[in-house]
Amino acid sequence: MASQIGTTIAKLNWNSIHQTLDDQGFIKLPPLLDSKQCQAIIDMYDIDSYYRSRIDMARYRFGEGEYKYFQAPLPPLIQELRKNFYPELAKAANRWLELLGKEAIYPDTLAEFLKQCHEKEQVRSTPLILKYETGGYNCLHQDLYGEVYFPFQVLFALNQRNQDYTGGESILVEQRPRAQSRGHVITLDQGEALIFPTNHRPIEGKLRFYRNTVRHGVSSLRSGIRYGLGIIFHDAK
């Protein structure tokens, strides 16, 4: 299963994806994981050897639910997702920097980027699996774990909305300079993915591009259990 995901990602219409990322800052992708792959990841949830830590959201006032960080080396499928999404998203990340008048800094490969993280003592893996039960939610936040961060991340839905759960929509909120915030609500079916900004995105103004800060979260689950897979590209301190 892991060996095929690179081909699947490579066959995506990346020209269209790049254009949509520039235009709206995020994009929902068609199903990339089949039901067997999704279930295989869900089945990992209760096997402690896959994880380096578990976070109870309520304890830290992050929301209601929990998530677990995979430990390195990552399971093959998750490693392949992280490795194969990175090169095209690095192109977008560098383009966004240039639009903001900054130097392109993201290398071509995930291995090179992770070397930059490790040089700053960011050595803990960050891909994670999330679990919400009825009433669960995730407050608006950003996943920044140190000085080095990658400006995109990818979220996968692992089970089926309106069948396994209701509610639990993904939320993106843009904090616009000198204007009220703008919200986006995105629903994902099983196997679909959402690419969205980790920190901010460039917006074209009258004279130049400026930055909109973006935070993300999850709305309250009305029923059932929702599982998600988060692919974060930078490692953590």
Secondary structure, DSSP 8 states (H G I E B T S, - for coil): -HHHHHHHHHTS-HHHHHHHHHHHS-EEE---S-HHHHHHHHHTTT-GGGEEEEEEGGGGTSEESEEEEE-SS--HHHHHHHHHHHHHHHHHHHHHHHHTT------SSHHHHHHHHHHTT--B---EEEEEETT-EEEEE----SS---SEEEEEE-S-BTTTEEE--EEEEEE-TTS--EEEEE---TT-EEEEESSEEEEE-SSSEEEEEEEEEE--EEEEEEEEEEEE-S-B-
